[in-house]
Amino acid sequence: MAAMPPALLGVSLALLCSVLCPGPLLAGGIPTTLDGPFPPVTVPLDKSFRGNAVDLPDTDRRVQRTVAGFGPEQVSVSLSSKYDSVWISWITEMFAGEFQIGDKITPLDPNSVESVVYYGVLRSGRSHQATGYSLIYNQLYPFEGLKNYTSGIIHHVRLKGLKPNTLYYYQCGDPSIAMSDVYYFRTMPITGPRSYPSRVAVVGDLGLTYNTTSTVDHMLSNHPDLVLLVGGVTYANLYLTNGTGADCYSCSFPQTPIHETYQPRWDYWGRFMQPLVSKVPIMVIEGNHEIEEQAENQTFVAYSSRFAFPSKESGSSSTFYYSFNAGGIHFLMLGAYISYNKSSDQYRWLEKDLSKVDREVTPWLVATWHPPWYSTYTAHYREVECMRVAMEDLLYSYGVDVVFNGHVHAYERSNRVYNYTLDPCGPVHITVGDGGNREKMAITHADEPGNCPDPSTTPDTYMGGFCAFNFTSGPATGKFCWDRQPEYSAYRESSFGHGIFEVKNETHALWTWHRNQDLYNKAGDVIYIVRQPDKCPIKAKRRV
């Protein structure tokens, strides 16, 4: 029987102290990374809880349209690169009240409806106005019998000159046609070493199942100030264009001429998420389920069109990678599905972005991308080893503190690790690909007998390349997999859930992982992640 993880012993104290403890937080009774590295723990699979990994049908009221005509819907907030600016996004549909899907579609004119936001600090007196831009996108297939799709009109408006940590009320729409209800959001704290958002929710591979609804309910109960979605958004690509879906696309539809997708699932997802993301900013990075191939080799069109990204504000030329500040945290949102080698635009951008980070101003450096480098599950094992080989040295040299990933549908937290070796200055890698999608959970581990995959089957099929060779040092020397849970894996469990990241000061952050089957005031894993800037100085030079 696996030992009870020490994290569980401090759960109640952690949750209480996260609310009541003033000033610098003392970690008494709660494990910290300074206590590590921890002996690896695998929580036995709870076969009695499998959740309900069934997609919400289009008849569910939570995904149905609730506005008429050109009334704004799918309203969301996302951050710009700094606290003084946010993006407001929404969609207006055609007069018939829906997107168009079928053999014959007529794209809407995005200039036929204005993109306007009224906002201010008073609910009854929204004294400021901002305008933005609008667009539509198409999902087209050059094959007979497949249904094409054209979106409603997507609007993105950037609000500027905002005050830090301030509640703003807003309405969006076209004042000559229809405006939305009044929503609100709170800006991020001012950028600085003693100023942090209270709670950042981290979730991956969310989808739109009944498990998803449980995850979002639990997330709401934790009152986050910001949501990070580390890829795996709607899982619309588990469907044919006629709306027929399956848990495994390649298993059920092996003969389709192209990997199809049912784009209305994006609209359903936007409607379901609106009660949360119209008030709490959401920041998204792409995953493999957002590829969505179509005519003329276009990919990621829905992802790049529906969300607003602070790409330009952070010096990026792509929606696939960007950065932003949230108080004293600098977030790096990196792309695993665009070139990441050392001669790529992304790598050059990352070098430049990292060189500008002042750790006296933003002490915490957090990186996210979709597929994990350090996962011990059989699913996607060492799938993006080429990305790790290309980028790990750079991230390590700048002292990245924490890495968040998804992709693997389970939870796993590493000890501090660098190049597969325990390292007190390496980042903690956390996989939270357990948001609830219909592909269900990952259960088997690559270190269990008979579960080590053939190395030739592991590279990501979209990016290609092969970099995952046998280990050359440590207990697994000469092997492709360990024969026991690797020492860099501190805790792993197959269950649906989400995480909450709470930075308390320049050196301490509380991480809690919440399982869907638990009560709202419980956590499955909890630890303080502690920075040691005196013992782990930044090795790279900052560009002033």
Summary of the structure (lengths in Angstrom):
residues: 544
radius of gyration: 22.6
end to end distance: 53.6
largest distance: 69.1
contacts: 1904
relative contact order: 0.16
helix: 18%
strand: 25%
